[in-house]
Amino acid sequence: MPRTSFAGSLTGPKVDVMIDLGNPFFNHTVDGFLKIGTVAATRVVAEDAFSAAKKGRISSHDFEHTLKKMCKEGAYWGTIAGVYVGAEYGIERVRGHRDWKNAMLGGALTGALVSAASHKNTDKVLVDAITGGAIATAAEFINYLT
């Protein structure tokens, strides 16, 4: 029986920016903010470029709207990433271990903080904390496998 297989890899340019603030906790937090904030802003550009191409035109209003949306989304997702990375690093330093539990606790703390800032319902905050912990644990497990 004939067999077929496919193998390949995709690599892109890697840009790593490190800002030394004199404190490892702040260094990790700012690094997470910058990396994920940039990804979020780039996502907005891609979405709005597709929308403009579909319409066949772009106006100065559209450009201004895209710029504001880039700043808003970049700051929002960058802040969440900064909180998560800072929480995970802080928990790692307190516990003295580097394992999946740090990711779980950091995700739960981040989920709870983000939810508490945007919702007043305590049940929703608890659900978001559990979700954040579960997602972070799953991501850590996938990272472990690769």
Backbone hydrogen bonds in HBPLUS format (Angstrom, degrees):
<---DONOR---> <-ACCEPTOR-->    atom                        ^
c    i                          cat <-CA-CA->   ^        H-A-AA   ^      H-
h    n   atom  resd res      DA  || num        DHA   H-A  angle D-A-AA Bond
n    s   type  num  typ     dist DA aas  dist angle  dist       angle   num
A0027-ASN N   A0023-ASN O   2.89 MM   4  6.12 157.7  1.94 157.1 164.6     1
A0028-HIS N   A0024-PRO O   2.94 MM   4  6.11 164.1  1.97 152.1 154.2     2
A0029-THR N   A0025-PHE O   3.05 MM   4  6.24 163.1  2.08 148.9 154.0     3
A0030-VAL N   A0026-PHE O   2.91 MM   4  5.98 172.1  1.92 153.6 155.6     4
A0031-ASP N   A0027-ASN O   3.00 MM   4  6.02 154.3  2.06 142.6 150.5     5
A0032-GLY N   A0028-HIS O   2.97 MM   4  6.20 161.3  2.01 150.6 154.7     6
A0033-PHE N   A0029-THR O   3.01 MM   4  6.26 159.5  2.05 147.9 153.9     7
A0034-LEU N   A0030-VAL O   2.91 MM   4  6.10 168.1  1.92 154.2 156.6     8
A0035-LYS N   A0031-ASP O   3.00 MM   4  6.14 169.0  2.01 153.5 156.7     9
A0036-ILE N   A0032-GLY O   3.10 MM   4  6.06 168.6  2.11 151.9 154.3    10
A0037-GLY N   A0033-PHE O   2.87 MM   4  5.61 148.3  1.97 140.7 151.2    11
A0038-THR N   A0034-LEU O   3.03 MM   4  5.96 151.0  2.11 137.4 144.2    12
A0039-VAL N   A0035-LYS O   3.16 MM   4  6.45 152.8  2.23 141.6 148.9    13
A0040-ALA N   A0036-ILE O   2.95 MM   4  6.19 160.6  1.99 151.1 155.6    14
A0041-ALA N   A0037-GLY O   3.01 MM   4  6.20 159.3  2.05 146.4 151.9    15
A0042-THR N   A0038-THR O   2.93 MM   4  6.07 155.7  1.99 146.8 153.6    16
A0043-ARG N   A0039-VAL O   2.93 MM   4  6.16 149.6  2.03 146.0 154.4    17
A0044-VAL N   A0040-ALA O   3.17 MM   4  6.48 151.5  2.25 144.9 151.3    18
A0045-VAL N   A0041-ALA O   3.15 MM   4  6.49 156.5  2.21 145.7 151.5    19
A0046-ALA N   A0042-THR O   2.99 MM   4  6.29 161.4  2.03 152.3 156.7    20
A0047-GLU N   A0043-ARG O   2.96 MM   4  6.20 164.8  1.98 152.1 156.0    21
A0048-ASP N   A0044-VAL O   2.93 MM   4  6.06 171.2  1.94 156.1 158.6    22
A0049-ALA N   A0045-VAL O   2.83 MM   4  5.86 149.4  1.92 147.3 156.0    23
A0050-PHE N   A0046-ALA O   3.05 MM   4  6.19 157.2  2.10 145.2 150.8    24
A0051-SER N   A0047-GLU O   3.01 MM   4  6.28 156.3  2.07 144.7 151.7    25
A0052-ALA N   A0048-ASP O   2.89 MM   4  6.06 154.7  1.96 142.9 149.3    26
A0053-ALA N   A0049-ALA O   2.91 MM   4  6.08 155.7  1.97 146.2 153.0    27
A0054-LYS N   A0050-PHE O   2.91 MM   4  6.09 149.8  2.00 146.2 154.6    28
A0055-LYS N   A0051-SER O   3.01 MM   4  6.26 151.4  2.09 143.2 150.6    29
A0056-GLY N   A0052-ALA O   2.80 MM   4  5.91 139.0  1.97 140.0 152.3    30
A0063-PHE N   A0059-SER O   3.00 MM   4  6.32 159.0  2.05 149.3 155.1    31
A0064-GLU N   A0060-SER O   2.91 MM   4  6.07 158.7  1.96 144.9 150.6    32
A0065-HIS N   A0061-HIS O   2.88 MM   4  6.05 158.0  1.92 147.8 154.3    33
A0066-THR N   A0062-ASP O   2.89 MM   4  6.10 155.7  1.95 147.7 154.1    34
A0067-LEU N   A0063-PHE O   2.98 MM   4  6.23 157.9  2.02 148.0 153.8    35
A0068-LYS N   A0064-GLU O   2.99 MM   4  6.27 161.4  2.03 151.5 155.9    36
A0069-LYS N   A0065-HIS O   2.93 MM   4  6.08 158.5  1.97 147.5 154.0    37
A0070-MET N   A0066-THR O   2.83 MM   4  6.01 150.7  1.92 148.3 156.3    38
A0071-CYS N   A0067-LEU O   3.13 MM   4  6.39 161.9  2.16 147.3 150.9    39
A0072-LYS N   A0068-LYS O   2.97 MM   4  6.19 162.7  2.00 149.8 154.9    40
A0073-GLU N   A0069-LYS O   2.88 MM   4  5.94 174.1  1.89 153.2 155.2    41
A0074-GLY N   A0070-MET O   2.85 MM   4  5.77 158.1  1.90 144.9 152.4    42
A0075-ALA N   A0071-CYS O   2.96 MM   4  5.96 159.4  2.00 142.9 148.6    43
A0076-TYR N   A0072-LYS O   2.94 MM   4  6.09 159.7  1.98 147.8 154.1    44
A0077-TRP N   A0073-GLU O   2.96 MM   4  6.02 169.3  1.97 156.4 156.7    45
A0078-GLY N   A0074-GLY O   2.89 MM   4  5.62 145.3  2.01 134.6 145.7    46
A0079-THR N   A0075-ALA O   2.93 MM   4  5.87 150.5  2.02 137.5 144.7    47
A0080-ILE N   A0076-TYR O   3.11 MM   4  6.44 160.3  2.15 149.1 154.3    48
A0081-ALA N   A0077-TRP O   2.94 MM   4  6.12 162.1  1.98 145.9 151.0    49
A0082-GLY N   A0078-GLY O   2.83 MM   4  5.99 154.9  1.89 145.2 152.7    50
A0083-VAL N   A0079-THR O   2.91 MM   4  6.13 159.0  1.95 151.9 156.8    51
A0084-TYR N   A0080-ILE O   2.95 MM   4  6.19 163.2  1.98 150.5 155.2    52
A0085-VAL N   A0081-ALA O   2.84 MM   4  6.00 176.7  1.85 158.1 159.1    53
A0086-GLY N   A0082-GLY O   2.91 MM   4  5.86 160.3  1.95 143.2 149.8    54
A0087-ALA N   A0083-VAL O   2.84 MM   4  5.90 157.1  1.89 145.6 152.5    55
A0088-GLU N   A0084-TYR O   2.84 MM   4  6.04 166.7  1.86 156.1 159.9    56
A0089-TYR N   A0085-VAL O   2.93 MM   4  6.05 162.5  1.96 147.6 152.8    57
A0090-GLY N   A0086-GLY O   2.86 MM   4  5.95 161.3  1.89 146.7 152.6    58
A0091-ILE N   A0087-ALA O   2.88 MM   4  6.03 160.8  1.92 151.3 156.3    59
A0092-GLU N   A0088-GLU O   2.94 MM   4  6.10 154.2  2.01 143.8 151.4    60
A0093-ARG N   A0089-TYR O   2.94 MM   4  6.23 154.9  2.00 149.5 155.9    61
A0094-VAL N   A0090-GLY O   2.99 MM   4  6.24 155.8  2.05 147.0 153.5    62
A0095-ARG N   A0091-ILE O   2.84 MM   4  5.94 170.9  1.85 155.5 158.2    63
A0096-GLY N   A0092-GLU O   2.81 MM   4  5.64 146.8  1.92 140.0 149.6    64
A0102-ASN N   A0099-ASP O   3.26 MM   3  5.94 144.6  2.39 115.3 122.2    65
A0104-MET N   A0100-TRP O   2.99 MM   4  6.31 159.5  2.04 151.7 157.6    66
A0105-LEU N   A0101-LYS O   2.92 MM   4  6.07 170.0  1.93 150.5 153.0    67
A0106-GLY N   A0102-ASN O   2.83 MM   4  5.89 158.2  1.88 146.5 153.6    68
A0107-GLY N   A0103-ALA O   2.83 MM   4  5.91 157.0  1.88 146.9 153.1    69
A0108-ALA N   A0104-MET O   2.92 MM   4  6.11 156.8  1.97 147.1 153.8    70
A0109-LEU N   A0105-LEU O   2.91 MM   4  6.05 162.0  1.95 147.5 152.6    71
A0110-THR N   A0106-GLY O   2.93 MM   4  6.05 159.3  1.97 143.8 150.0    72
A0111-GLY N   A0107-GLY O   2.85 MM   4  5.95 164.9  1.87 148.2 152.8    73
A0112-ALA N   A0108-ALA O   2.95 MM   4  6.09 158.0  2.00 146.2 152.2    74
A0113-LEU N   A0109-LEU O   2.93 MM   4  6.12 162.4  1.96 149.6 154.4    75
A0114-VAL N   A0110-THR O   2.93 MM   4  6.06 172.3  1.94 158.5 160.5    76
A0115-SER N   A0111-GLY O   3.01 MM   4  5.97 158.3  2.05 140.9 147.7    77
A0116-ALA N   A0112-ALA O   2.81 MM   4  5.88 157.6  1.86 147.3 154.1    78
A0117-ALA N   A0113-LEU O   3.01 MM   4  6.13 145.7  2.13 142.3 150.8    79
A0118-SER N   A0114-VAL O   3.23 MM   4  6.45 133.3  2.46 136.8 148.1    80
A0118-SER N   A0115-SER O   3.12 MM   3  5.21 133.1  2.35  96.6 109.3    81
A0119-HIS N   A0115-SER O   2.67 MM   4  5.56 136.9  1.85 156.3 166.1    82
A0125-VAL N   A0121-ASN O   3.14 MM   4  6.48 152.7  2.22 148.1 156.0    83
A0126-LEU N   A0122-THR O   3.02 MM   4  6.24 157.3  2.07 146.1 151.3    84
A0127-VAL N   A0123-ASP O   2.95 MM   4  6.21 161.5  1.99 149.7 154.7    85
A0128-ASP N   A0124-LYS O   2.91 MM   4  6.06 161.1  1.94 148.0 153.4    86
A0129-ALA N   A0125-VAL O   2.92 MM   4  6.12 145.5  2.04 143.0 152.7    87
A0130-ILE N   A0126-LEU O   3.01 MM   4  6.29 160.0  2.05 150.9 155.5    88
A0131-THR N   A0127-VAL O   2.89 MM   4  6.12 159.8  1.93 149.5 155.8    89
A0132-GLY N   A0128-ASP O   2.84 MM   4  5.94 162.1  1.87 144.4 149.5    90
A0133-GLY N   A0129-ALA O   3.00 MM   4  6.18 160.0  2.04 146.6 151.9    91
A0134-ALA N   A0130-ILE O   2.92 MM   4  6.12 156.2  1.98 148.2 155.0    92
A0135-ILE N   A0131-THR O   2.88 MM   4  6.07 164.8  1.90 157.3 160.9    93
A0136-ALA N   A0132-GLY O   3.02 MM   4  6.10 165.3  2.04 146.9 151.4    94
A0137-THR N   A0133-GLY O   2.99 MM   4  6.07 153.6  2.06 141.8 149.3    95
A0138-ALA N   A0134-ALA O   2.94 MM   4  6.12 158.9  1.98 147.4 153.1    96
A0139-ALA N   A0135-ILE O   2.90 MM   4  6.14 160.3  1.94 152.1 157.5    97
A0140-GLU N   A0136-ALA O   2.95 MM   4  6.11 155.0  2.01 143.8 150.8    98
A0141-PHE N   A0137-THR O   2.91 MM   4  6.13 151.0  2.00 146.0 154.1    99
A0142-ILE N   A0138-ALA O   2.93 MM   4  6.19 159.5  1.97 150.7 155.9   100
A0143-ASN N   A0139-ALA O   2.91 MM   4  6.09 158.2  1.96 146.4 152.9   101
A0144-TYR N   A0140-GLU O   2.92 MM   4  6.11 143.0  2.06 138.9 149.0   102
A0145-LEU N   A0141-PHE O   3.04 MM   4  6.34 144.9  2.17 144.7 153.6   103
A0146-THR N   A0142-ILE O   3.20 MM   4  6.47 140.0  2.37 146.3 156.0   104
